[in-house]
Amino acid sequence: MRPKGIYILDLGACEKIYGPEEQSAIARLVDIGPPVTREQVKKDPALVRDVNFVFSGWGAPVIDEEFLKAAPNLQAVFYASGTVKGFVTDEFWERGIRLTGANSVFVLPVAEYTISQILFCLKHGWHYALETRRQRTYPIMGDVPGAYGTTVGLISLGAIAQRVLELLRPYDLEIIAFDPFFPEEEAEELGITLGSLEDVFAKSDVVSLHAPLLPETKKMIRAEHFAAMKPGASFINTARAAVIDEAGLVEVFKQRTDLFAVLDVMWPEPPATNHPFFDLPNVIITPHIAGCLSQECRRGGQFVADELNRYLRGEPLRGEITRDRLAFIA
């Protein structure tokens, strides 16, 4: 008898993530019908009564005691998006259900965005773009760091930062990183220098933040770190806005007009229209576009289809998430 699966996620997300090819690949292996939302499952728990696998993404159901009572045969959840922290519960782990997530493929667009901004900031690109518009002519050029012999600082060496490192290899750059849990020998193999948080800010021409939001990292980046940055340096945040003290950034960037920040995340989101960042000419805001958009989301669906294949063959899952590992990932 073939196992039974169900898609539970926002319908718009399903369309983005699970295209015709991805749905066909999954349907070849399990019996599965059209997608449903978590609200539909809440109203009609019988929808998950015989389900072995849940395929999800943005809009996943909270898999708590109530859900698990309705789904006694659930074996595994395949999550084709980023963080899983919004839907797993203690009851989920206690049932021994396996969980795999597509975070490893979702890091690529974030890393690509980060690389684009690192290189642009090393040219002081935002400064000159905005000055050219303001002056309506080419401004006087000053010294720029450029991408030769300059220093890029990375805060936290998780999956995204390590992909950034891969993409930076063709460039003649020095890399300094802060990650108290990263082994020295691995850093040496990667050709990077480990330093303190203060070292990263003081020595880097561009600092890129990749730390997860944990109780220990909340407001970890403060005014004194920004104040220590080199003249003309830039700060990039594609991680979580709450890792920085936004008031501290505002305080320093008002006075240090030589600095630039590129922020793809704010707190809260969407931000209030009177957020002080909007009034700082040296703060560039993009509306959370670093992650997967449009066609890029299909990578998650394909990853899930491949993981399902591996699960049914009894092979190790490449994106498996355990209770212990969850404490250290975004």
DRENDO-1510 file (C-alpha; in Angstrom, 1 decimal, always signed):
<recs>
REC; n; res; u; v; w
REC; 1; MET; +0.0; +0.0; +0.0 .
REC; 2; ARG; +1.4; +3.4; -1.0 .
REC; 3; PRO; +1.9; +5.9; +1.8 .
REC; 4; LYS; -0.5; +8.9; +2.0 .
REC; 5; GLY; +0.7; +12.5; +2.0 .
REC; 6; ILE; -1.0; +15.9; +2.3 .
REC; 7; TYR; +0.1; +19.5; +1.4 .
REC; 8; ILE; -0.7; +21.9; +4.2 .
REC; 9; LEU; +0.4; +25.5; +3.7 .
REC; 10; ASP; -0.9; +28.8; +2.3 .
REC; 11; LEU; -2.3; +28.2; -1.2 .
REC; 12; GLY; -0.3; +31.0; -2.7 .
REC; 13; ALA; +2.9; +29.5; -1.1 .
REC; 14; CYS; +2.0; +26.1; -2.5 .
REC; 15; GLU; +1.8; +27.5; -6.0 .
REC; 16; LYS; +5.2; +29.2; -5.6 .
REC; 17; ILE; +7.0; +26.2; -4.0 .
REC; 18; TYR; +5.4; +23.1; -5.5 .
REC; 19; GLY; +5.2; +23.6; -9.3 .
REC; 20; PRO; +3.8; +21.0; -11.7 .
REC; 21; GLU; +7.2; +19.2; -11.9 .
REC; 22; GLU; +7.7; +19.0; -8.1 .
REC; 23; GLN; +4.1; +17.9; -7.5 .
REC; 24; SER; +4.4; +15.2; -10.2 .
REC; 25; ALA; +7.7; +13.9; -8.5 .
REC; 26; ILE; +5.9; +13.7; -5.2 .
REC; 27; ALA; +2.7; +12.1; -6.6 .
REC; 28; ARG; +4.8; +9.3; -8.2 .
REC; 29; LEU; +5.8; +8.2; -4.7 .
REC; 30; VAL; +2.7; +8.9; -2.5 .
REC; 31; ASP; -1.0; +9.2; -2.7 .
REC; 32; ILE; -1.7; +12.9; -2.4 .
REC; 33; GLY; -4.5; +15.3; -3.2 .
REC; 34; PRO; -4.8; +19.1; -3.7 .
REC; 35; PRO; -3.3; +21.4; -1.1 .
REC; 36; VAL; -5.2; +22.5; +2.0 .
REC; 37; THR; -4.6; +25.3; +4.4 .
REC; 38; ARG; -4.0; +25.0; +8.2 .
REC; 39; GLU; -7.4; +26.7; +8.7 .
REC; 40; GLN; -9.1; +23.9; +6.7 .
REC; 41; VAL; -7.4; +21.2; +8.8 .
REC; 42; LYS; -8.4; +23.0; +12.0 .
REC; 43; LYS; -12.0; +22.9; +10.9 .
REC; 44; ASP; -11.8; +19.4; +9.6 .
REC; 45; PRO; -9.2; +17.3; +11.4 .
REC; 46; ALA; -10.3; +14.2; +9.5 .
REC; 47; LEU; -8.2; +15.5; +6.6 .
REC; 48; VAL; -5.1; +14.2; +8.3 .
REC; 49; ARG; -6.5; +11.0; +9.8 .
REC; 50; ASP; -4.6; +8.6; +7.5 .
REC; 51; VAL; -1.7; +10.8; +6.6 .
REC; 52; ASN; +1.9; +9.5; +6.8 .
REC; 53; PHE; +3.6; +12.6; +5.4 .
REC; 54; VAL; +3.0; +16.3; +5.6 .
REC; 55; PHE; +4.4; +18.5; +2.8 .
REC; 56; SER; +4.5; +22.1; +3.9 .
REC; 57; GLY; +6.1; +25.6; +3.5 .
REC; 58; TRP; +5.0; +29.1; +4.5 .
REC; 59; GLY; +1.7; +28.7; +6.4 .
REC; 60; ALA; +2.5; +25.4; +8.0 .
REC; 61; PRO; +0.2; +24.1; +10.7 .
REC; 62; VAL; +1.4; +24.1; +14.3 .
REC; 63; ILE; +1.9; +20.5; +15.0 .
REC; 64; ASP; +0.8; +20.3; +18.6 .
REC; 65; GLU; -1.1; +17.8; +20.7 .
REC; 66; GLU; -4.4; +18.5; +19.0 .
REC; 67; PHE; -2.9; +18.1; +15.5 .
REC; 68; LEU; -1.1; +14.9; +16.5 .
REC; 69; LYS; -4.3; +13.3; +17.9 .
REC; 70; ALA; -5.9; +13.9; +14.6 .
REC; 71; ALA; -2.9; +12.4; +12.7 .
REC; 72; PRO; -2.0; +9.2; +14.5 .
REC; 73; ASN; -0.1; +7.8; +11.5 .
REC; 74; LEU; +2.2; +10.8; +10.9 .
REC; 75; GLN; +5.8; +9.7; +10.3 .
REC; 76; ALA; +7.6; +12.7; +8.8 .
REC; 77; VAL; +7.2; +16.4; +7.9 .
REC; 78; PHE; +8.9; +17.8; +4.7 .
REC; 79; TYR; +9.2; +21.5; +5.0 .
REC; 80; ALA; +10.1; +23.3; +1.8 .
REC; 81; SER; +10.9; +26.7; +3.3 .
REC; 82; GLY; +13.3; +28.3; +5.8 .
REC; 83; THR; +12.9; +28.2; +9.6 .
REC; 84; VAL; +10.8; +25.5; +11.2 .
REC; 85; LYS; +10.6; +27.2; +14.6 .
REC; 86; GLY; +7.1; +28.5; +14.1 .
REC; 87; PHE; +5.3; +25.1; +14.0 .
REC; 88; VAL; +7.3; +22.4; +15.9 .
REC; 89; THR; +6.3; +21.8; +19.5 .
REC; 90; ASP; +7.5; +19.6; +22.4 .
REC; 91; GLU; +4.7; +17.1; +21.6 .
REC; 92; PHE; +6.0; +16.9; +18.0 .
REC; 93; TRP; +9.5; +15.8; +19.2 .
REC; 94; GLU; +8.1; +13.5; +21.8 .
REC; 95; ARG; +6.2; +11.6; +19.1 .
REC; 96; GLY; +9.5; +10.9; +17.3 .
REC; 97; ILE; +8.3; +12.3; +14.0 .
REC; 98; ARG; +11.1; +13.0; +11.6 .
REC; 99; LEU; +11.6; +16.5; +10.2 .
REC; 100; THR; +13.5; +17.7; +7.2 .
REC; 101; GLY; +13.8; +21.3; +5.9 .
REC; 102; ALA; +15.0; +22.9; +2.7 .
REC; 103; ASN; +17.0; +25.6; +4.5 .
REC; 104; SER; +20.2; +24.5; +2.8 .
REC; 105; VAL; +18.8; +25.4; -0.6 .
REC; 106; PHE; +17.2; +28.6; +0.6 .
REC; 107; VAL; +20.6; +29.9; +1.7 .
REC; 108; LEU; +21.7; +30.5; -1.9 .
REC; 109; PRO; +19.6; +33.5; -2.8 .
REC; 110; VAL; +20.5; +35.2; +0.5 .
REC; 111; ALA; +24.2; +34.5; -0.2 .
REC; 112; GLU; +23.8; +35.9; -3.7 .
REC; 113; TYR; +22.2; +39.0; -2.4 .
REC; 114; THR; +24.9; +39.4; +0.2 .
REC; 115; ILE; +27.7; +39.0; -2.4 .
REC; 116; SER; +26.1; +41.7; -4.6 .
REC; 117; GLN; +26.0; +44.1; -1.7 .
REC; 118; ILE; +29.5; +43.3; -0.4 .
REC; 119; LEU; +31.0; +44.1; -3.8 .
REC; 120; PHE; +28.8; +47.2; -4.4 .
REC; 121; CYS; +29.6; +48.5; -0.9 .
REC; 122; LEU; +33.3; +48.0; -1.5 .
REC; 123; LYS; +32.9; +50.4; -4.4 .
REC; 124; HIS; +31.0; +52.8; -2.1 .
REC; 125; GLY; +28.3; +52.2; -4.7 .
REC; 126; TRP; +25.3; +53.5; -2.7 .
REC; 127; HIS; +27.1; +56.7; -1.7 .
REC; 128; TYR; +28.0; +57.5; -5.3 .
REC; 129; ALA; +24.6; +56.5; -6.7 .
REC; 130; LEU; +22.7; +58.7; -4.3 .
REC; 131; GLU; +25.2; +61.6; -4.7 .
REC; 132; THR; +24.9; +61.4; -8.5 .
REC; 133; ARG; +21.2; +61.7; -8.2 .
REC; 134; ARG; +21.3; +64.5; -5.6 .
REC; 135; GLN; +23.9; +66.6; -7.5 .
REC; 136; ARG; +22.5; +65.7; -11.0 .
REC; 137; THR; +26.1; +65.2; -12.2 .
REC; 138; TYR; +29.0; +62.9; -11.4 .
REC; 139; PRO; +30.3; +63.7; -7.9 .
REC; 140; ILE; +34.0; +64.1; -7.0 .
REC; 141; MET; +35.5; +60.7; -6.5 .
REC; 142; GLY; +37.3; +59.8; -3.4 .
REC; 143; ASP; +39.2; +56.7; -2.3 .
REC; 144; VAL; +37.1; +53.5; -2.2 .
REC; 145; PRO; +38.1; +50.2; -0.7 .
REC; 146; GLY; +37.4; +48.1; -3.8 .
REC; 147; ALA; +37.7; +44.3; -3.9 .
REC; 148; TYR; +41.4; +43.9; -3.8 .
REC; 149; GLY; +43.3; +43.3; -0.5 .
REC; 150; THR; +40.4; +44.7; +1.6 .
REC; 151; THR; +38.7; +43.0; +4.5 .
REC; 152; VAL; +35.2; +41.6; +4.7 .
REC; 153; GLY; +33.9; +40.7; +8.2 .
REC; 154; LEU; +31.3; +37.9; +8.8 .
REC; 155; ILE; +29.3; +37.6; +12.0 .
REC; 156; SER; +28.4; +33.9; +12.5 .
REC; 157; LEU; +29.6; +31.2; +10.2 .
REC; 158; GLY; +26.3; +29.3; +9.6 .
REC; 159; ALA; +25.1; +27.9; +6.3 .
REC; 160; ILE; +24.5; +31.3; +4.7 .
REC; 161; ALA; +27.9; +32.7; +5.7 .
REC; 162; GLN; +29.7; +29.6; +4.5 .
REC; 163; ARG; +28.0; +29.9; +1.1 .
REC; 164; VAL; +29.0; +33.5; +1.1 .
REC; 165; LEU; +32.6; +32.4; +1.7 .
REC; 166; GLU; +32.4; +30.0; -1.3 .
REC; 167; LEU; +31.2; +32.8; -3.6 .
REC; 168; LEU; +33.9; +35.2; -2.3 .
REC; 169; ARG; +36.7; +32.8; -3.2 .
REC; 170; PRO; +37.5; +34.3; -6.6 .
REC; 171; TYR; +38.1; +37.7; -5.1 .
REC; 172; ASP; +41.3; +39.0; -3.5 .
REC; 173; LEU; +39.9; +39.7; -0.1 .
REC; 174; GLU; +40.8; +39.1; +3.5 .
REC; 175; ILE; +38.0; +37.5; +5.6 .
REC; 176; ILE; +37.7; +37.9; +9.3 .
REC; 177; ALA; +34.8; +36.2; +11.2 .
REC; 178; PHE; +33.2; +36.2; +14.6 .
REC; 179; ASP; +31.8; +32.8; +15.7 .
REC; 180; PRO; +32.7; +31.5; +19.1 .
REC; 181; PHE; +31.6; +28.0; +18.2 .
REC; 182; PHE; +33.5; +27.6; +15.0 .
REC; 183; PRO; +36.6; +25.4; +15.2 .
REC; 184; GLU; +40.0; +27.1; +14.6 .
REC; 185; GLU; +41.2; +24.3; +12.4 .
REC; 186; GLU; +38.2; +24.6; +10.1 .
REC; 187; ALA; +38.8; +28.4; +9.9 .
REC; 188; GLU; +42.4; +27.8; +8.8 .
REC; 189; GLU; +41.3; +25.3; +6.2 .
REC; 190; LEU; +38.9; +28.0; +4.8 .
REC; 191; GLY; +41.6; +30.6; +4.9 .
REC; 192; ILE; +39.8; +32.9; +7.2 .
REC; 193; THR; +40.8; +34.6; +10.5 .
REC; 194; LEU; +38.6; +34.3; +13.6 .
REC; 195; GLY; +38.4; +37.3; +15.8 .
REC; 196; SER; +36.2; +39.0; +18.4 .
REC; 197; LEU; +33.1; +40.9; +17.5 .
REC; 198; GLU; +35.0; +44.1; +18.2 .
REC; 199; ASP; +37.8; +43.0; +15.8 .
REC; 200; VAL; +35.3; +42.3; +13.0 .
REC; 201; PHE; +33.9; +45.8; +13.3 .
REC; 202; ALA; +37.2; +47.6; +13.7 .
REC; 203; LYS; +39.1; +45.9; +10.9 .
REC; 204; SER; +36.5; +45.3; +8.2 .
REC; 205; ASP; +35.6; +47.4; +5.2 .
REC; 206; VAL; +32.3; +45.6; +5.0 .
REC; 207; VAL; +30.6; +43.7; +7.9 .
REC; 208; SER; +27.9; +41.2; +7.0 .
REC; 209; LEU; +25.6; +39.8; +9.7 .
REC; 210; HIS; +24.4; +36.2; +9.6 .
REC; 211; ALA; +23.7; +35.4; +13.2 .
REC; 212; PRO; +20.5; +33.6; +14.2 .
REC; 213; LEU; +18.1; +35.3; +16.6 .
REC; 214; LEU; +18.5; +33.5; +19.9 .
REC; 215; PRO; +18.2; +34.8; +23.5 .
REC; 216; GLU; +22.0; +35.2; +23.5 .
REC; 217; THR; +22.1; +37.2; +20.3 .
REC; 218; LYS; +19.3; +39.6; +20.8 .
REC; 219; LYS; +20.7; +43.2; +20.4 .
REC; 220; MET; +24.1; +41.7; +20.3 .
REC; 221; ILE; +25.3; +44.4; +17.8 .
REC; 222; ARG; +25.2; +47.7; +19.6 .
REC; 223; ALA; +26.2; +51.3; +19.2 .
REC; 224; GLU; +29.8; +50.8; +20.3 .
REC; 225; HIS; +30.3; +48.3; +17.5 .
REC; 226; PHE; +29.1; +50.7; +14.8 .
REC; 227; ALA; +31.1; +53.5; +16.3 .
REC; 228; ALA; +34.3; +51.4; +15.9 .
REC; 229; MET; +33.8; +50.9; +12.2 .
REC; 230; LYS; +36.5; +52.1; +9.8 .
REC; 231; PRO; +35.9; +55.4; +7.9 .
REC; 232; GLY; +33.7; +54.7; +4.9 .
REC; 233; ALA; +32.8; +51.1; +6.0 .
REC; 234; SER; +29.5; +49.4; +5.4 .
REC; 235; PHE; +27.2; +47.1; +7.4 .
REC; 236; ILE; +24.8; +44.5; +5.8 .
REC; 237; ASN; +22.1; +42.7; +7.6 .
REC; 238; THR; +20.2; +39.8; +5.9 .
REC; 239; ALA; +19.7; +37.9; +9.2 .
REC; 240; ARG; +17.3; +39.1; +11.8 .
REC; 241; ALA; +16.7; +42.8; +12.7 .
REC; 242; ALA; +16.5; +42.0; +16.5 .
REC; 243; VAL; +20.1; +40.9; +16.5 .
REC; 244; ILE; +21.1; +44.6; +16.3 .
REC; 245; ASP; +20.1; +47.4; +18.6 .
REC; 246; GLU; +18.3; +49.6; +16.1 .
REC; 247; ALA; +18.4; +52.6; +18.3 .
REC; 248; GLY; +22.2; +52.2; +18.6 .
REC; 249; LEU; +22.5; +52.1; +14.8 .
REC; 250; VAL; +20.4; +55.3; +14.5 .
REC; 251; GLU; +22.5; +57.1; +17.1 .
REC; 252; VAL; +25.8; +56.3; +15.4 .
REC; 253; PHE; +24.7; +56.6; +11.7 .
REC; 254; LYS; +23.3; +60.1; +12.4 .
REC; 255; GLN; +26.8; +61.2; +13.4 .
REC; 256; ARG; +28.9; +59.0; +11.2 .
REC; 257; THR; +27.6; +60.0; +7.7 .
REC; 258; ASP; +30.6; +58.2; +6.2 .
REC; 259; LEU; +29.1; +54.9; +7.1 .
REC; 260; PHE; +26.5; +53.0; +5.1 .
REC; 261; ALA; +24.1; +50.2; +6.1 .
REC; 262; VAL; +22.2; +47.9; +3.8 .
REC; 263; LEU; +19.3; +46.4; +5.7 .
REC; 264; ASP; +17.0; +43.7; +4.2 .
REC; 265; VAL; +15.3; +43.2; +7.6 .
REC; 266; MET; +13.7; +45.5; +10.1 .
REC; 267; TRP; +11.9; +45.2; +13.4 .
REC; 268; PRO; +8.9; +44.8; +13.2 .
REC; 269; GLU; +8.1; +43.9; +9.6 .
REC; 270; PRO; +6.6; +45.8; +7.9 .
REC; 271; PRO; +8.1; +48.7; +9.7 .
REC; 272; ALA; +6.1; +51.7; +10.9 .
REC; 273; THR; +6.1; +54.6; +8.4 .
REC; 274; ASN; +7.8; +56.8; +11.0 .
REC; 275; HIS; +10.7; +54.4; +11.6 .
REC; 276; PRO; +13.9; +56.5; +12.0 .
REC; 277; PHE; +15.8; +54.4; +9.4 .
REC; 278; PHE; +13.7; +56.1; +6.7 .
REC; 279; ASP; +15.2; +59.5; +7.6 .
REC; 280; LEU; +18.8; +58.4; +7.5 .
REC; 281; PRO; +20.3; +59.0; +4.0 .
REC; 282; ASN; +23.1; +56.5; +4.7 .
REC; 283; VAL; +20.7; +53.6; +5.5 .
REC; 284; ILE; +19.5; +51.6; +2.5 .
REC; 285; ILE; +16.4; +49.5; +3.1 .
REC; 286; THR; +15.3; +46.6; +0.9 .
REC; 287; PRO; +11.9; +44.9; +1.7 .
REC; 288; HIS; +13.1; +41.5; +2.8 .
REC; 289; ILE; +14.0; +40.4; -0.7 .
REC; 290; ALA; +17.3; +38.5; +0.0 .
REC; 291; GLY; +15.4; +35.2; +0.4 .
REC; 292; CYS; +13.7; +33.1; -2.2 .
REC; 293; LEU; +11.4; +34.9; -4.5 .
REC; 294; SER; +9.1; +33.7; -7.4 .
REC; 295; GLN; +10.8; +30.9; -9.4 .
REC; 296; GLU; +13.6; +30.6; -6.8 .
REC; 297; CYS; +11.1; +29.0; -4.4 .
REC; 298; ARG; +10.8; +25.9; -6.6 .
REC; 299; ARG; +14.3; +24.9; -5.3 .
REC; 300; GLY; +12.5; +24.1; -2.0 .
REC; 301; GLY; +9.9; +21.9; -3.7 .
REC; 302; GLN; +12.5; +20.0; -5.6 .
REC; 303; PHE; +14.5; +19.5; -2.5 .
REC; 304; VAL; +11.5; +18.0; -0.7 .
REC; 305; ALA; +10.8; +15.7; -3.6 .
REC; 306; ASP; +14.4; +14.5; -3.4 .
REC; 307; GLU; +14.2; +14.1; +0.4 .
REC; 308; LEU; +11.0; +12.0; +0.0 .
REC; 309; ASN; +12.9; +9.7; -2.3 .
REC; 310; ARG; +15.8; +9.4; +0.2 .
REC; 311; TYR; +13.3; +8.7; +3.1 .
REC; 312; LEU; +11.5; +5.9; +1.2 .
REC; 313; ARG; +14.8; +4.3; +0.3 .
REC; 314; GLY; +16.0; +4.4; +3.9 .
REC; 315; GLU; +18.8; +6.8; +3.1 .
REC; 316; PRO; +20.0; +9.7; +5.3 .
REC; 317; LEU; +18.1; +12.9; +4.9 .
REC; 318; ARG; +20.2; +15.9; +3.9 .
REC; 319; GLY; +18.0; +18.4; +5.6 .
REC; 320; GLU; +17.1; +16.5; +8.7 .
REC; 321; ILE; +16.5; +18.7; +11.8 .
REC; 322; THR; +16.6; +17.2; +15.3 .
REC; 323; ARG; +15.5; +18.8; +18.5 .
REC; 324; ASP; +19.1; +19.4; +19.6 .
REC; 325; ARG; +20.1; +21.0; +16.3 .
REC; 326; LEU; +17.1; +23.3; +16.3 .
REC; 327; ALA; +18.5; +25.3; +19.2 .
REC; 328; PHE; +21.4; +26.4; +17.1 .
REC; 329; ILE; +19.8; +27.3; +13.8 .
REC; 330; ALA; +17.8; +30.2; +12.6 .
</recs>
